[in-house]
């Protein structure tokens, strides 16, 4: 586990720059050990969350985006809480986070089981979903993108898209992570995207813009056919 030294060095800067809405818990998460990778998704080592997200040290790291659909084929969206450090108050896909640099979540065997373990951990943490089995998580592809949150924080992720169809469980939201959720059909999402009062995360916008989301959404009954696990796509 990374020590708190990278975060301790930044505390004077953080104290001046972070919004008052940012929680102490979110600041502590900056100590988490993320997985530094190259553009071939080869692990280069451990890097703290603060170091791979600070604008002047932003580093490519492994991440995941989960897309949960209910039996009516509606997509679960979440609104990121105001207490988040990066991209607060934005709508996005069901859950987004990072696998940790440890044996369990770095494991690439069995169709990227490490990423699926990490996704299950965070889906429970953010949305209170306890019944999601690893076998329900379909890794559809890997995508690299970059985006700035503000002058201090940015993203540079190798993002695993994970699709979960036919979810019928209940949600218990963690208010430090999620301020709102809704299930939407494709028309409802289109309407939200084109309304000025709904703002979306840059990664979700890229999945929408490049039609990856539509491809998975339209083929929830045959996801295996649409998995692209060899090529790593760049989203711009």
N, C-alpha and C positions, 0 to 999 in steps of 0.2 A: 504494500500500500504506500502511495506517495505521502511523504510527510507534509506538514502544513507550511513548510518554508516558502514555496512559491506564492501561496496566498498571503502569508504574513508580510512578505515584501511589498505586496500590492495594497495592503489595507489602507495606507494613507490616500492612495489614488482612489480606491473604491469608496472611501468615506466621502470624498468630494464629488464623485461622479455618479454614484448609483442613485436611482430615484427613491424617494421615501417609501414607495410601495414595496420595494424589494424586501423579502423576508430574510431573517437570519439563517433560516434553514436553507434557502436557495444559495446564500453566500457560502455556507459550509459545503454544499455539493460541489463547489469549485475545486475541492481537494480530490474528487473522484479520479481514479486512474483510467484514462481512456486508452484506446488502442491506436497507436500511430501506424499508418500504412503508406505504401507507395501507390501509384496509379494502377498497379496490377493487383492490388489488395494483398500484398505481401506484408506481413507484420514486421515493423522496424523497431518496435519497442513500446515502452510505456510513456505516456505523457499526461500531465495533469489536465483536468478539464479547463482550468483557468488559462494554462499556457496554449492549449489548442483553440481557444475561443477569443483570446485577447487580440485585438486587431493587429498589433505590431509583432505578434508571434503566431498568428493563426496557422494551423498545421492540418494537413489532411489526416482525418481519423475516421474510424469505422462508426457507422450509425445505422439506425433502422427507422422506417416509417410503416406503421401498421394501419391497414385499411379494413375495418370491421363492417360486415354487412349482415343485416338481419334476414329472416326467412322471406320477407317481402322485397328483398334486394334493395333495401335502403341503406345508404352509407352513414355510419356514425361519424359526425364531426364533433370536435371539441374546440372551445375557445380557451386559449392559454390565459392563465391567471395574471392579474396585474403584478403579482409578486415575483414573476419570472424575470430573470436578468436579461435574457435575449428574447426578442420578439414577443413582448407581453401584449395581451389583449387582442391577439390575432386569432382568427379562425384557422383551423388546420385539420389534417386527417385525425383518425381516432386516437393515435398515440405516437409520439416521436421521442427518441432518446438515443442512448449509446450503450453498447455492450461494454462491460468492464474488462480491464486487463487482468484476467485470472484464467485458470485452466478451464473452468466451466463455460465461460462466455467467449473465450478465444477459440474454442474447438470448432473446426471447419468440417468435421466429418458428418456423415449422415444428413446430407442436405442442410449444411450450415446450422447444426443443432445449437451451437453456442449463441448465435444471434437469436434463434427462436427462444432459447432459455431467457436471454436478456429481455426479449419482447414480452414474454409471459410475466417476468418480474415487474416490469414497468406498467403493464396493463393493470395488474393488480394494485400497484402503488398509486397510480393516477386515477383509475376508474373503478377500483374495488371489484374487478372481475376475478373471481377465484376459480372458476370452473373451466377455464380455457386450456384445452389440451394441446401439447406440442404438435400432435398429428393434424390439428385443424389449421395450423399455420403454414401457408404456402409462400415460400420465398420465390418471387416472380422475376427478380433481376436485381442488378447492382448499378447504381447511378452516382456520378460525381457532379457536384454543383458547388458554387460559392455564392455567398450573400453577406451583406453588411447589415447589422442590426442598428448600430449607431456609431458614433466616432470611436468608441472603446471596444465594442464587441462585434464579432463576425463568425460566420460558419464556413468551413471547407470540409465537406463530408463525402465519404464514400458510403452511400446510403442504400441499405437493403430494403426493398419494397416487400412487405409481408401482407398477404391478403388472407382474411379469415371470413369465409362465407357461413351463412345459416346460424349466426349467433342469436340465441334466444334468452340469454341470461339477464340478470339485473345489474344496475350500475350504482355504485356508492362513490360519489366524487370526492377527491381530495382537494379542498378549496385552495391549498397552497400551490396546486398544479393546474387546476381546471376550474373555470368560472361558469361554464355553461356547456351543454351538449344538445345535439339534435340529430335525429335520423332524417335524411333527405333522399328523395329520388333525383334522377338526373335533371329534370326540369327545375326542381326546387333549387338545386345547386347552381344551375345556370343563372337563375334569377338572382341568387345571392352574389355570385361572382360579378354580376353587372350592376349591382346596386352600390352606391358610394358609401353607404353606412355599414357595409360588411367588408372588412379588410382581412386578407388571407396571408398566411406565411409564404415566403418565397419558394420553398421546396414544394409545397402543395400546389402552388400556382404553376410551377414547371411541370409537374405530373399531369395537371389538367391541360395546360397549353399544348404539350406534346402528345396528347391523346393516350398516354399510357393508362391513365385511370379509366378512360372510356373503354379501352380494350379489355381490361380485367372485368370491369363492371358488366359489360355485355356478354361475358363468357364465364360467369361464375360457376356454371355447371361443368365446365371443361378446362379448368385452370391449368392442368398439367400440360395441355397442348400449347399454352402461351407462355410457359416459363422460358426465360432466356438467361441461363446461368453461366454461360461461358464468356460472353462479351460484356464488358463494362461500358455503359453508355455515359456520355457527357451531356448534361443539361445546361443550356444557356438561354 
